[in-house]
Amino acid sequence: MKEINDTNFAEFLRHQVSVLIFSSPWCTSCKKMSSSLEGLSRKREDRFCLGTCDISTNPSIPSRMQVFSVPTVIIFKDGHEVERIQGSLSETAMAKALEGHL
């Protein structure tokens, strides 16, 4: 999982499908979602790029993307937002949401 910040955000969006989780170190639900997404990433490594954005250390990206709560997962396809998921989902539910965009 790549740490996404202002420097590499545009490059991250150049992948055909990019999945970005907005999180914070104090958020236990974020840790669950990160774990689920990492599991999916290992299974489908060649099909999407996974990144994480710590809202505490990179506040400008969440502000630009209008992220108001964590965890928030945004799925981008060809650089455009195609789905936004707020709150924690199981790995199975996340796989279902992601499958429609791969």
Secondary structure by P-SEA (a helix, b strand, c coil): ccccccccccccccccbbbbbbbccccaaaaaaaaaaaaaaaacccccccccccccccaaaaaaaccccccbbbbbccccccccccccccaaaaaaaaaacc
